[in-house]
Amino acid sequence: MRTILHLDLDAFFCAVEELDNPSLSGKPFAVWGRPEERGVVASCSYAARALGVHSAMPMSQALRLCPDLVIVSHSHGKYGEKSKQVMERLHDISPLVEQISIDEAFVDISDLHEPAEKIARQLQQTIWDDLRLPCSVGVASNKLVAKIATETGKKAARGAGYPQALTVVEAGHEAEFLAPLPTSMLWGVGPKTEARLDSLGVHTIGDIAQYPERELIARFGQPGRDLSRHARGIDERRVVTERETKSISQEITFSRDVRDDKTLEATLKSMSAEVAHSLRHEHLAGKTVKLKIRWPDFSTLTRQMTLPTPTDQAADIYETALTLLRQVRHSEQSVRLIGVGVSGLGEPIHQMELWGQNNEKQRKLQSVLDELQDKYGKRVVGKGPKR
């Protein structure tokens, strides 16, 4: 029997911004770019959420809902450093830590002798005392139920402040805990699957658990077996302590389908810059650029192109992704989701004879810009137009 702790930092980007600017506390604010650049909300405070603002919402729409919304520029390097400090606290209690995003991780605490709830509460308090960062925690016998426990605790504590929820599901009570929850909270249940289940009269996770597994497999194929097992609280995946980076990507799901060419191109350019920044931050470069598109009917396609040499530069990634976009999309064709990524990763090649003297100077300039933007935010300085 395992005991898995799932930790999720509450509105992480916003919490970090409040450390630098305490006057933001309690105010509706959002993290991202300026509204005239058609950015989307990366994160927003709970005061903003109470007014209907949410992540992935276009900033222009967020401002219509909340005219007094304060907009703060995204600062990837600052968040990365705080995330690292949080993960260090997790490793202090167990070496079995699986970080699944910048603000989220699993910890296997099976071998610890203290009660799981006490460990979780102490960890929550340590992260607050040391770093002044709020977090919510779920504890269960497996990763699936632990993560859903965190989400359930957050929803129950919903308000204008950080939830800082703690939810423990005792071993043997997994199915009982999951039963009343909506099907959409179960891994593997997206909008299409939710609609199909709803048409069968299946509205809760408990309904899935009671549905004959053979019929679920007949209707959904092999994923039907996973649905049945997950609905009964069964998840045998272990905490993975190391994962090789195989790709770096960014994607955005629009709250409303987007058909404007300039908006999509600007979004693609912004994401390409984020991917390039992440590559340089990890000291990596990649040869294959991948574009992901989801249409309004939820059908999804991916296209990729391999470059002659590895790159960690935004312009290379954007130009390749834009070429792929124009190959698969007609002008003004609506898009629900767009993403860009780079794979085929390895160490960057920076030799003078490959890049040339001018390009080497550009790389040095980019390195200085990265340092400044990590420290002061993406908008403090940037490259000007070519003369």
Short mmCIF file of the C-alpha atoms (twelve columns), coordinates in Angstrom:
data_MODEL
# 
_entry.id   MODEL 
# 
loop_
_atom_site.group_PDB 
_atom_site.id 
_atom_site.type_symbol 
_atom_site.label_atom_id 
_atom_site.label_alt_id 
_atom_site.label_comp_id 
_atom_site.label_asym_id 
_atom_site.label_seq_id 
_atom_site.Cartn_x 
_atom_site.Cartn_y 
_atom_site.Cartn_z 
_atom_site.pdbx_PDB_model_num 
ATOM 1   C CA . MET A 1   0.000   0.000  0.000   1 
ATOM 2   C CA . ARG A 2   1.421   3.354  -1.064  1 
ATOM 3   C CA . THR A 3   0.771   6.841  0.255   1 
ATOM 4   C CA . ILE A 4   1.049   9.590  -2.349  1 
ATOM 5   C CA . LEU A 5   1.021   13.323 -1.654  1 
ATOM 6   C CA . HIS A 6   0.039   15.720 -4.441  1 
ATOM 7   C CA . LEU A 7   0.995   19.381 -4.054  1 
ATOM 8   C CA . ASP A 8   -0.354  22.233 -6.164  1 
ATOM 9   C CA . LEU A 9   0.774   25.819 -5.573  1 
ATOM 10  C CA . ASP A 10  -2.265  28.105 -5.379  1 
ATOM 11  C CA . ALA A 11  -2.371  30.666 -8.234  1 
ATOM 12  C CA . PHE A 12  1.398   30.320 -8.308  1 
ATOM 13  C CA . PHE A 13  2.314   33.158 -10.670 1 
ATOM 14  C CA . CYS A 14  0.062   35.552 -8.773  1 
ATOM 15  C CA . ALA A 15  1.444   34.489 -5.392  1 
ATOM 16  C CA . VAL A 16  4.992   35.146 -6.614  1 
ATOM 17  C CA . GLU A 17  4.006   38.560 -7.961  1 
ATOM 18  C CA . GLU A 18  2.494   39.473 -4.575  1 
ATOM 19  C CA . LEU A 19  5.858   38.768 -2.934  1 
ATOM 20  C CA . ASP A 20  7.414   41.515 -5.072  1 
ATOM 21  C CA . ASN A 21  4.417   43.812 -4.840  1 
ATOM 22  C CA . PRO A 22  2.369   43.294 -1.639  1 
ATOM 23  C CA . SER A 23  -0.070  46.012 -2.710  1 
ATOM 24  C CA . LEU A 24  -1.567  43.437 -5.132  1 
ATOM 25  C CA . SER A 25  -2.843  41.341 -2.228  1 
ATOM 26  C CA . GLY A 26  -6.623  41.038 -2.292  1 
ATOM 27  C CA . LYS A 27  -6.936  42.879 -5.617  1 
ATOM 28  C CA . PRO A 28  -8.200  41.431 -8.892  1 
ATOM 29  C CA . PHE A 29  -5.121  41.080 -11.083 1 
ATOM 30  C CA . ALA A 30  -3.890  38.878 -13.913 1 
ATOM 31  C CA . VAL A 31  -0.486  37.800 -15.153 1 
ATOM 32  C CA . TRP A 32  0.359   38.167 -18.851 1 
ATOM 33  C CA . GLY A 33  0.984   40.841 -21.476 1 
ATOM 34  C CA . ARG A 34  -0.732  44.065 -22.463 1 
ATOM 35  C CA . PRO A 35  -4.334  43.860 -23.762 1 
ATOM 36  C CA . GLU A 36  -3.535  45.571 -27.069 1 
ATOM 37  C CA . GLU A 37  -1.243  42.632 -27.878 1 
ATOM 38  C CA . ARG A 38  -4.195  40.268 -27.657 1 
ATOM 39  C CA . GLY A 39  -2.581  38.217 -24.902 1 
ATOM 40  C CA . VAL A 40  -4.376  35.676 -22.781 1 
ATOM 41  C CA . VAL A 41  -4.503  35.287 -19.015 1 
ATOM 42  C CA . ALA A 42  -1.734  32.982 -17.783 1 
ATOM 43  C CA . SER A 43  -2.931  33.170 -14.171 1 
ATOM 44  C CA . CYS A 44  -5.209  35.391 -12.154 1 
ATOM 45  C CA . SER A 45  -5.813  36.160 -8.498  1 
ATOM 46  C CA . TYR A 46  -8.745  34.611 -6.678  1 
ATOM 47  C CA . ALA A 47  -10.312 38.063 -6.397  1 
ATOM 48  C CA . ALA A 48  -10.306 38.176 -10.219 1 
ATOM 49  C CA . ARG A 49  -11.682 34.634 -10.446 1 
ATOM 50  C CA . ALA A 50  -14.611 35.642 -8.274  1 
ATOM 51  C CA . LEU A 51  -15.505 38.145 -11.021 1 
ATOM 52  C CA . GLY A 52  -15.420 35.508 -13.780 1 
ATOM 53  C CA . VAL A 53  -11.829 35.885 -14.996 1 
ATOM 54  C CA . HIS A 54  -9.940  32.642 -15.590 1 
ATOM 55  C CA . SER A 55  -6.759  31.261 -17.130 1 
ATOM 56  C CA . ALA A 56  -6.585  31.091 -20.951 1 
ATOM 57  C CA . MET A 57  -9.178  33.887 -21.242 1 
ATOM 58  C CA . PRO A 58  -8.280  36.650 -23.735 1 
ATOM 59  C CA . MET A 59  -7.070  39.654 -21.772 1 
ATOM 60  C CA . SER A 60  -9.498  41.938 -23.606 1 
ATOM 61  C CA . GLN A 61  -12.419 39.819 -22.373 1 
ATOM 62  C CA . ALA A 62  -10.985 39.782 -18.841 1 
ATOM 63  C CA . LEU A 63  -10.912 43.590 -18.869 1 
ATOM 64  C CA . ARG A 64  -14.533 43.748 -19.977 1 
ATOM 65  C CA . LEU A 65  -15.507 41.538 -17.037 1 
ATOM 66  C CA . CYS A 66  -13.302 43.462 -14.651 1 
ATOM 67  C CA . PRO A 67  -12.394 46.992 -15.831 1 
ATOM 68  C CA . ASP A 68  -10.245 47.526 -12.711 1 
ATOM 69  C CA . LEU A 69  -8.162  44.417 -13.428 1 
ATOM 70  C CA . VAL A 70  -4.456  45.021 -12.800 1 
ATOM 71  C CA . ILE A 71  -2.230  43.409 -15.449 1 
ATOM 72  C CA . VAL A 72  1.224   42.164 -14.475 1 
ATOM 73  C CA . SER A 73  3.880   41.032 -16.950 1 
ATOM 74  C CA . HIS A 74  4.852   37.363 -16.953 1 
ATOM 75  C CA . SER A 75  8.348   36.632 -15.579 1 
ATOM 76  C CA . HIS A 76  9.365   33.039 -16.335 1 
ATOM 77  C CA . GLY A 77  12.770  33.137 -14.633 1 
ATOM 78  C CA . LYS A 78  11.348  34.452 -11.359 1 
ATOM 79  C CA . TYR A 79  8.736   31.691 -11.253 1 
ATOM 80  C CA . GLY A 80  11.320  29.056 -12.104 1 
ATOM 81  C CA . GLU A 81  13.504  30.051 -9.169  1 
ATOM 82  C CA . LYS A 82  10.593  29.929 -6.703  1 
ATOM 83  C CA . SER A 83  9.493   26.566 -8.113  1 
ATOM 84  C CA . LYS A 84  12.990  25.216 -7.542  1 
ATOM 85  C CA . GLN A 85  12.869  26.335 -3.899  1 
ATOM 86  C CA . VAL A 86  9.521   24.588 -3.403  1 
ATOM 87  C CA . MET A 87  10.813  21.356 -4.931  1 
ATOM 88  C CA . GLU A 88  13.795  21.471 -2.569  1 
ATOM 89  C CA . ARG A 89  11.329  21.385 0.371   1 
ATOM 90  C CA . LEU A 90  9.664   18.333 -1.148  1 
ATOM 91  C CA . HIS A 91  13.005  16.551 -1.506  1 
ATOM 92  C CA . ASP A 92  13.680  17.333 2.139   1 
ATOM 93  C CA . ILE A 93  10.908  14.928 3.158   1 
ATOM 94  C CA . SER A 94  11.388  12.230 0.479   1 
ATOM 95  C CA . PRO A 95  13.681  11.480 -2.476  1 
ATOM 96  C CA . LEU A 96  10.657  10.166 -4.394  1 
ATOM 97  C CA . VAL A 97  9.466   13.414 -5.989  1 
ATOM 98  C CA . GLU A 98  7.897   13.698 -9.438  1 
ATOM 99  C CA . GLN A 99  7.548   17.273 -10.642 1 
ATOM 100 C CA . ILE A 100 4.827   17.415 -13.304 1 
ATOM 101 C CA . SER A 101 4.784   21.174 -13.908 1 
ATOM 102 C CA . ILE A 102 6.311   24.380 -12.591 1 
ATOM 103 C CA . ASP A 103 3.775   24.468 -9.742  1 
ATOM 104 C CA . GLU A 104 2.772   20.853 -9.192  1 
ATOM 105 C CA . ALA A 105 4.357   17.606 -7.970  1 
ATOM 106 C CA . PHE A 106 3.756   14.157 -6.508  1 
ATOM 107 C CA . VAL A 107 5.685   12.832 -3.497  1 
ATOM 108 C CA . ASP A 108 5.723   9.195  -2.398  1 
ATOM 109 C CA . ILE A 109 5.657   9.291  1.420   1 
ATOM 110 C CA . SER A 110 4.928   5.579  1.906   1 
ATOM 111 C CA . ASP A 111 8.098   4.952  3.927   1 
ATOM 112 C CA . LEU A 112 7.613   7.834  6.352   1 
ATOM 113 C CA . HIS A 113 6.441   6.907  9.831   1 
ATOM 114 C CA . GLU A 114 4.378   9.952  10.764  1 
ATOM 115 C CA . PRO A 115 0.672   10.173 9.835   1 
ATOM 116 C CA . ALA A 116 0.170   11.375 6.260   1 
ATOM 117 C CA . GLU A 117 -2.067  14.284 7.291   1 
ATOM 118 C CA . LYS A 118 0.584   15.547 9.714   1 
ATOM 119 C CA . ILE A 119 3.289   15.340 7.029   1 
ATOM 120 C CA . ALA A 120 1.071   17.211 4.556   1 
ATOM 121 C CA . ARG A 121 0.183   19.931 7.041   1 
ATOM 122 C CA . GLN A 122 3.807   20.404 8.082   1 
ATOM 123 C CA . LEU A 123 4.895   20.651 4.444   1 
ATOM 124 C CA . GLN A 124 2.174   23.192 3.716   1 
ATOM 125 C CA . GLN A 125 3.289   25.250 6.719   1 
ATOM 126 C CA . THR A 126 6.988   24.995 5.818   1 
ATOM 127 C CA . ILE A 127 6.404   26.292 2.292   1 
ATOM 128 C CA . TRP A 128 4.389   29.170 3.730   1 
ATOM 129 C CA . ASP A 129 6.863   30.005 6.517   1 
ATOM 130 C CA . ASP A 130 9.984   29.754 4.339   1 
ATOM 131 C CA . LEU A 131 8.730   31.067 0.997   1 
ATOM 132 C CA . ARG A 132 5.384   32.768 1.731   1 
ATOM 133 C CA . LEU A 133 3.758   30.688 -0.998  1 
ATOM 134 C CA . PRO A 134 0.285   29.155 -0.467  1 
ATOM 135 C CA . CYS A 135 -0.370  25.612 -1.638  1 
ATOM 136 C CA . SER A 136 -3.066  22.952 -1.585  1 
ATOM 137 C CA . VAL A 137 -2.383  19.285 -0.895  1 
ATOM 138 C CA . GLY A 138 -4.149  16.005 -1.562  1 
ATOM 139 C CA . VAL A 139 -3.162  12.670 -0.024  1 
ATOM 140 C CA . ALA A 140 -4.318  9.222  -1.133  1 
ATOM 141 C CA . SER A 141 -3.115  5.716  -1.944  1 
ATOM 142 C CA . ASN A 142 -2.356  6.623  -5.586  1 
ATOM 143 C CA . LYS A 143 -1.600  9.531  -7.892  1 
ATOM 144 C CA . LEU A 144 -5.029  9.679  -9.527  1 
ATOM 145 C CA . VAL A 145 -6.999  10.045 -6.309  1 
ATOM 146 C CA . ALA A 146 -4.396  12.318 -4.668  1 
ATOM 147 C CA . LYS A 147 -4.632  14.816 -7.545  1 
ATOM 148 C CA . ILE A 148 -8.431  14.758 -7.575  1 
ATOM 149 C CA . ALA A 149 -8.358  15.228 -3.794  1 
ATOM 150 C CA . THR A 150 -6.348  18.429 -4.274  1 
ATOM 151 C CA . GLU A 151 -8.776  19.705 -6.922  1 
ATOM 152 C CA . THR A 152 -11.782 18.868 -4.744  1 
ATOM 153 C CA . GLY A 153 -10.271 20.664 -1.756  1 
ATOM 154 C CA . LYS A 154 -9.592  23.759 -3.840  1 
ATOM 155 C CA . LYS A 155 -13.150 23.883 -5.153  1 
ATOM 156 C CA . ALA A 156 -14.598 23.483 -1.677  1 
ATOM 157 C CA . ALA A 157 -12.481 26.375 -0.388  1 
ATOM 158 C CA . ARG A 158 -13.244 28.649 -3.333  1 
ATOM 159 C CA . GLY A 159 -13.377 32.326 -2.405  1 
ATOM 160 C CA . ALA A 160 -11.460 35.583 -2.781  1 
ATOM 161 C CA . GLY A 161 -8.384  34.221 -0.974  1 
ATOM 162 C CA . TYR A 162 -5.940  31.390 -1.572  1 
ATOM 163 C CA . PRO A 163 -7.615  28.046 -0.740  1 
ATOM 164 C CA . GLN A 164 -4.617  26.390 0.996   1 
ATOM 165 C CA . ALA A 165 -6.747  23.239 1.111   1 
ATOM 166 C CA . LEU A 166 -5.757  19.890 2.597   1 
ATOM 167 C CA . THR A 167 -7.728  16.777 1.647   1 
ATOM 168 C CA . VAL A 168 -6.876  13.235 2.760   1 
ATOM 169 C CA . VAL A 169 -8.579  10.163 1.281   1 
ATOM 170 C CA . GLU A 170 -8.119  7.147  3.519   1 
ATOM 171 C CA . ALA A 171 -7.001  3.900  1.892   1 
ATOM 172 C CA . GLY A 172 -9.970  1.742  1.015   1 
ATOM 173 C CA . HIS A 173 -12.290 4.730  0.571   1 
ATOM 174 C CA . GLU A 174 -11.121 5.808  -2.907  1 
ATOM 175 C CA . ALA A 175 -14.275 4.760  -4.801  1 
ATOM 176 C CA . GLU A 176 -16.496 6.229  -2.096  1 
ATOM 177 C CA . PHE A 177 -14.673 9.571  -2.324  1 
ATOM 178 C CA . LEU A 178 -14.854 9.680  -6.133  1 
ATOM 179 C CA . ALA A 179 -18.461 8.509  -6.515  1 
ATOM 180 C CA . PRO A 180 -20.351 11.842 -6.173  1 
ATOM 181 C CA . LEU A 181 -17.921 13.841 -8.308  1 
ATOM 182 C CA . PRO A 182 -18.789 14.829 -11.927 1 
ATOM 183 C CA . THR A 183 -17.312 12.666 -14.681 1 
ATOM 184 C CA . SER A 184 -15.281 15.640 -15.971 1 
ATOM 185 C CA . MET A 185 -12.994 15.413 -12.919 1 
ATOM 186 C CA . LEU A 186 -11.738 11.978 -13.949 1 
ATOM 187 C CA . TRP A 187 -8.539  11.712 -15.980 1 
ATOM 188 C CA . GLY A 188 -9.298  10.835 -19.586 1 
ATOM 189 C CA . VAL A 189 -12.740 12.468 -19.629 1 
ATOM 190 C CA . GLY A 190 -12.679 15.438 -21.994 1 
ATOM 191 C CA . PRO A 191 -15.691 17.321 -23.386 1 
ATOM 192 C CA . LYS A 192 -16.443 14.694 -26.055 1 
ATOM 193 C CA . THR A 193 -16.243 11.761 -23.652 1 
ATOM 194 C CA . GLU A 194 -18.265 13.683 -21.065 1 
ATOM 195 C CA . ALA A 195 -21.002 14.295 -23.659 1 
ATOM 196 C CA . ARG A 196 -21.057 10.615 -24.664 1 
ATOM 197 C CA . LEU A 197 -21.262 9.507  -21.043 1 
ATOM 198 C CA . ASP A 198 -24.025 12.032 -20.402 1 
ATOM 199 C CA . SER A 199 -26.022 10.542 -23.313 1 
ATOM 200 C CA . LEU A 200 -25.770 7.167  -21.552 1 
ATOM 201 C CA . GLY A 201 -27.157 8.624  -18.330 1 
ATOM 202 C CA . VAL A 202 -23.711 8.543  -16.737 1 
ATOM 203 C CA . HIS A 203 -23.170 11.840 -14.883 1 
ATOM 204 C CA . THR A 204 -20.897 11.042 -11.939 1 
ATOM 205 C CA . ILE A 205 -17.727 9.030  -11.411 1 
ATOM 206 C CA . GLY A 206 -19.827 6.645  -9.338  1 
ATOM 207 C CA . ASP A 207 -22.080 6.090  -12.361 1 
ATOM 208 C CA . ILE A 208 -19.017 5.089  -14.389 1 
ATOM 209 C CA . ALA A 209 -17.920 2.679  -11.639 1 
ATOM 210 C CA . GLN A 210 -21.319 0.980  -11.718 1 
ATOM 211 C CA . TYR A 211 -21.448 0.748  -15.509 1 
ATOM 212 C CA . PRO A 212 -20.398 -2.687 -16.825 1 
ATOM 213 C CA . GLU A 213 -16.727 -2.548 -17.810 1 
ATOM 214 C CA . ARG A 214 -17.381 -4.750 -20.852 1 
ATOM 215 C CA . GLU A 215 -19.883 -2.235 -22.202 1 
ATOM 216 C CA . LEU A 216 -17.507 0.682  -21.577 1 
ATOM 217 C CA . ILE A 217 -14.836 -1.145 -23.596 1 
ATOM 218 C CA . ALA A 218 -17.350 -1.847 -26.356 1 
ATOM 219 C CA . ARG A 219 -18.309 1.827  -26.555 1 
ATOM 220 C CA . PHE A 220 -14.943 3.514  -25.942 1 
ATOM 221 C CA . GLY A 221 -12.400 0.860  -26.896 1 
ATOM 222 C CA . GLN A 222 -9.458  0.168  -24.593 1 
ATOM 223 C CA . PRO A 223 -9.826  3.594  -22.859 1 
ATOM 224 C CA . GLY A 224 -13.138 2.231  -21.548 1 
ATOM 225 C CA . ARG A 225 -11.180 -0.174 -19.342 1 
ATOM 226 C CA . ASP A 226 -9.163  2.725  -17.928 1 
ATOM 227 C CA . LEU A 227 -12.376 4.657  -17.294 1 
ATOM 228 C CA . SER A 228 -13.782 1.767  -15.307 1 
ATOM 229 C CA . ARG A 229 -10.617 1.231  -13.257 1 
ATOM 230 C CA . HIS A 230 -10.055 4.925  -12.571 1 
ATOM 231 C CA . ALA A 231 -13.686 5.388  -11.525 1 
ATOM 232 C CA . ARG A 232 -13.126 2.696  -8.911  1 
ATOM 233 C CA . GLY A 233 -10.043 4.535  -7.638  1 
ATOM 234 C CA . ILE A 234 -7.509  2.121  -9.153  1 
ATOM 235 C CA . ASP A 235 -4.209  3.612  -10.384 1 
ATOM 236 C CA . GLU A 236 -0.985  1.616  -10.303 1 
ATOM 237 C CA . ARG A 237 1.420   4.228  -11.675 1 
ATOM 238 C CA . ARG A 238 4.437   4.910  -9.523  1 
ATOM 239 C CA . VAL A 239 6.086   8.235  -8.784  1 
ATOM 240 C CA . VAL A 240 8.722   8.811  -11.481 1 
ATOM 241 C CA . THR A 241 11.727  10.572 -9.971  1 
ATOM 242 C CA . GLU A 242 13.619  11.374 -13.185 1 
ATOM 243 C CA . ARG A 243 12.330  12.167 -16.627 1 
ATOM 244 C CA . GLU A 244 14.485  12.956 -19.641 1 
ATOM 245 C CA . THR A 245 13.387  16.116 -21.389 1 
ATOM 246 C CA . LYS A 246 12.239  14.997 -24.835 1 
ATOM 247 C CA . SER A 247 10.469  18.153 -25.933 1 
ATOM 248 C CA . ILE A 248 9.606   21.668 -24.827 1 
ATOM 249 C CA . SER A 249 6.300   23.159 -25.884 1 
ATOM 250 C CA . GLN A 250 3.626   25.769 -25.252 1 
ATOM 251 C CA . GLU A 251 -0.051  25.665 -26.149 1 
ATOM 252 C CA . ILE A 252 -3.126  27.806 -25.585 1 
ATOM 253 C CA . THR A 253 -6.800  26.833 -25.597 1 
ATOM 254 C CA . PHE A 254 -8.861  29.900 -26.441 1 
ATOM 255 C CA . SER A 255 -12.006 30.553 -24.413 1 
ATOM 256 C CA . ARG A 256 -13.648 31.386 -27.754 1 
ATOM 257 C CA . ASP A 257 -12.613 30.084 -31.168 1 
ATOM 258 C CA . VAL A 258 -10.236 32.476 -32.941 1 
ATOM 259 C CA . ARG A 259 -10.336 33.092 -36.685 1 
ATOM 260 C CA . ASP A 260 -8.322  36.318 -36.952 1 
ATOM 261 C CA . ASP A 261 -5.029  35.616 -38.762 1 
ATOM 262 C CA . LYS A 262 -3.068  38.326 -36.966 1 
ATOM 263 C CA . THR A 263 -4.210  37.123 -33.539 1 
ATOM 264 C CA . LEU A 264 -3.106  33.557 -34.278 1 
ATOM 265 C CA . GLU A 265 0.228   34.695 -35.681 1 
ATOM 266 C CA . ALA A 266 0.867   36.954 -32.684 1 
ATOM 267 C CA . THR A 267 -0.009  34.089 -30.321 1 
ATOM 268 C CA . LEU A 268 2.293   31.746 -32.226 1 
ATOM 269 C CA . LYS A 269 5.098   34.302 -32.075 1 
ATOM 270 C CA . SER A 270 4.672   34.775 -28.324 1 
ATOM 271 C CA . MET A 271 4.675   31.012 -27.683 1 
ATOM 272 C CA . SER A 272 7.737   30.541 -29.908 1 
ATOM 273 C CA . ALA A 273 9.567   33.104 -27.786 1 
ATOM 274 C CA . GLU A 274 8.556   31.239 -24.604 1 
ATOM 275 C CA . VAL A 275 9.734   27.896 -26.024 1 
ATOM 276 C CA . ALA A 276 13.039  29.438 -27.136 1 
ATOM 277 C CA . HIS A 277 13.537  31.007 -23.720 1 
ATOM 278 C CA . SER A 278 12.867  27.648 -22.031 1 
ATOM 279 C CA . LEU A 279 15.345  25.918 -24.349 1 
ATOM 280 C CA . ARG A 280 18.072  28.407 -23.502 1 
ATOM 281 C CA . HIS A 281 17.207  28.194 -19.803 1 
ATOM 282 C CA . GLU A 282 17.696  24.401 -19.971 1 
ATOM 283 C CA . HIS A 283 20.830  24.760 -22.148 1 
ATOM 284 C CA . LEU A 284 19.149  22.835 -24.950 1 
ATOM 285 C CA . ALA A 285 18.480  23.227 -28.665 1 
ATOM 286 C CA . GLY A 286 16.208  21.216 -30.944 1 
ATOM 287 C CA . LYS A 287 15.979  20.257 -34.595 1 
ATOM 288 C CA . THR A 288 12.273  19.480 -34.986 1 
ATOM 289 C CA . VAL A 289 9.565   22.142 -34.725 1 
ATOM 290 C CA . LYS A 290 6.032   20.872 -34.158 1 
ATOM 291 C CA . LEU A 291 2.731   22.684 -34.656 1 
ATOM 292 C CA . LYS A 292 -0.485  21.550 -32.928 1 
ATOM 293 C CA . ILE A 293 -3.927  22.751 -34.019 1 
ATOM 294 C CA . ARG A 294 -7.361  21.901 -32.631 1 
ATOM 295 C CA . TRP A 295 -10.390 22.913 -34.665 1 
ATOM 296 C CA . PRO A 296 -13.805 23.926 -33.225 1 
ATOM 297 C CA . ASP A 297 -15.112 20.340 -33.666 1 
ATOM 298 C CA . PHE A 298 -12.288 19.172 -31.310 1 
ATOM 299 C CA . SER A 299 -10.444 17.321 -34.077 1 
ATOM 300 C CA . THR A 300 -6.701  17.809 -33.652 1 
ATOM 301 C CA . LEU A 301 -3.796  17.650 -36.054 1 
ATOM 302 C CA . THR A 302 -0.046  17.989 -35.671 1 
ATOM 303 C CA . ARG A 303 2.581   18.824 -38.247 1 
ATOM 304 C CA . GLN A 304 6.329   19.016 -37.857 1 
ATOM 305 C CA . MET A 305 9.396   20.099 -39.779 1 
ATOM 306 C CA . THR A 306 13.037  19.188 -39.131 1 
ATOM 307 C CA . LEU A 307 15.626  21.950 -39.413 1 
ATOM 308 C CA . PRO A 308 19.137  21.441 -40.843 1 
ATOM 309 C CA . THR A 309 20.745  22.472 -37.522 1 
ATOM 310 C CA . PRO A 310 19.483  22.606 -33.915 1 
ATOM 311 C CA . THR A 311 18.097  25.935 -32.721 1 
ATOM 312 C CA . ASP A 312 17.142  27.706 -29.506 1 
ATOM 313 C CA . GLN A 313 16.139  30.945 -31.248 1 
ATOM 314 C CA . ALA A 314 12.593  32.315 -31.298 1 
ATOM 315 C CA . ALA A 315 12.772  33.528 -34.905 1 
ATOM 316 C CA . ASP A 316 13.692  30.079 -36.241 1 
ATOM 317 C CA . ILE A 317 10.915  28.411 -34.270 1 
ATOM 318 C CA . TYR A 318 8.290   31.010 -35.197 1 
ATOM 319 C CA . GLU A 319 9.101   31.063 -38.917 1 
ATOM 320 C CA . THR A 320 8.951   27.262 -39.108 1 
ATOM 321 C CA . ALA A 321 5.729   27.062 -37.099 1 
ATOM 322 C CA . LEU A 322 4.172   29.821 -39.225 1 
ATOM 323 C CA . THR A 323 5.049   27.900 -42.386 1 
ATOM 324 C CA . LEU A 324 3.337   24.813 -40.969 1 
ATOM 325 C CA . LEU A 325 0.299   26.859 -39.916 1 
ATOM 326 C CA . ARG A 326 -0.139  28.268 -43.412 1 
ATOM 327 C CA . GLN A 327 0.121   24.777 -44.869 1 
ATOM 328 C CA . VAL A 328 -2.783  23.375 -42.842 1 
ATOM 329 C CA . ARG A 329 -5.076  26.359 -42.261 1 
ATOM 330 C CA . HIS A 330 -7.088  28.561 -44.590 1 
ATOM 331 C CA . SER A 331 -7.207  32.284 -43.874 1 
ATOM 332 C CA . GLU A 332 -9.840  33.130 -41.211 1 
ATOM 333 C CA . GLN A 333 -10.436 29.441 -40.432 1 
ATOM 334 C CA . SER A 334 -11.449 29.167 -36.750 1 
ATOM 335 C CA . VAL A 335 -9.046  27.617 -34.235 1 
ATOM 336 C CA . ARG A 336 -9.804  26.338 -30.727 1 
ATOM 337 C CA . LEU A 337 -6.242  25.501 -29.624 1 
ATOM 338 C CA . ILE A 338 -2.808  26.267 -30.983 1 
ATOM 339 C CA . GLY A 339 0.546   25.016 -29.781 1 
ATOM 340 C CA . VAL A 340 4.185   24.960 -30.776 1 
ATOM 341 C CA . GLY A 341 6.984   22.724 -29.547 1 
ATOM 342 C CA . VAL A 342 10.555  21.683 -30.240 1 
ATOM 343 C CA . SER A 343 11.946  18.141 -29.995 1 
ATOM 344 C CA . GLY A 344 15.097  16.321 -31.042 1 
ATOM 345 C CA . LEU A 345 16.849  18.046 -28.161 1 
ATOM 346 C CA . GLY A 346 20.545  18.192 -27.406 1 
ATOM 347 C CA . GLU A 347 23.251  20.599 -26.406 1 
ATOM 348 C CA . PRO A 348 23.338  23.863 -28.392 1 
ATOM 349 C CA . ILE A 349 25.983  24.202 -31.104 1 
ATOM 350 C CA . HIS A 350 27.546  27.649 -30.814 1 
ATOM 351 C CA . GLN A 351 30.776  27.344 -32.769 1 
ATOM 352 C CA . MET A 352 31.854  30.485 -34.598 1 
ATOM 353 C CA . GLU A 353 32.402  28.644 -37.884 1 
ATOM 354 C CA . LEU A 354 28.814  27.344 -37.832 1 
ATOM 355 C CA . TRP A 355 27.039  30.532 -36.847 1 
ATOM 356 C CA . GLY A 356 29.431  33.135 -38.204 1 
ATOM 357 C CA . GLN A 357 30.785  36.124 -36.334 1 
ATOM 358 C CA . ASN A 358 27.615  38.227 -36.612 1 
ATOM 359 C CA . ASN A 359 25.412  35.418 -35.371 1 
ATOM 360 C CA . GLU A 360 27.760  34.815 -32.459 1 
ATOM 361 C CA . LYS A 361 27.364  38.461 -31.483 1 
ATOM 362 C CA . GLN A 362 23.594  38.024 -31.713 1 
ATOM 363 C CA . ARG A 363 23.792  35.032 -29.361 1 
ATOM 364 C CA . LYS A 364 25.775  37.025 -26.807 1 
ATOM 365 C CA . LEU A 365 23.199  39.817 -27.022 1 
ATOM 366 C CA . GLN A 366 20.403  37.278 -26.569 1 
ATOM 367 C CA . SER A 367 22.134  35.906 -23.470 1 
ATOM 368 C CA . VAL A 368 22.224  39.384 -21.927 1 
ATOM 369 C CA . LEU A 369 18.546  39.950 -22.818 1 
ATOM 370 C CA . ASP A 370 17.592  36.625 -21.194 1 
ATOM 371 C CA . GLU A 371 19.323  37.614 -17.969 1 
ATOM 372 C CA . LEU A 372 17.607  41.005 -17.875 1 
ATOM 373 C CA . GLN A 373 14.186  39.575 -18.688 1 
ATOM 374 C CA . ASP A 374 14.535  36.797 -16.118 1 
ATOM 375 C CA . LYS A 375 15.319  39.377 -13.480 1 
ATOM 376 C CA . TYR A 376 12.993  42.228 -14.398 1 
ATOM 377 C CA . GLY A 377 10.309  40.681 -16.636 1 
ATOM 378 C CA . LYS A 378 9.837   40.140 -20.352 1 
ATOM 379 C CA . ARG A 379 8.846   43.739 -21.089 1 
ATOM 380 C CA . VAL A 380 11.734  45.534 -19.490 1 
ATOM 381 C CA . VAL A 381 13.866  45.274 -22.626 1 
ATOM 382 C CA . GLY A 382 13.726  43.644 -26.053 1 
ATOM 383 C CA . LYS A 383 15.256  43.714 -29.477 1 
ATOM 384 C CA . GLY A 384 14.490  46.744 -31.586 1 
ATOM 385 C CA . PRO A 385 13.645  46.710 -35.299 1 
ATOM 386 C CA . LYS A 386 16.464  46.129 -37.773 1 
ATOM 387 C CA . ARG A 387 17.819  49.223 -39.475 1 
# 
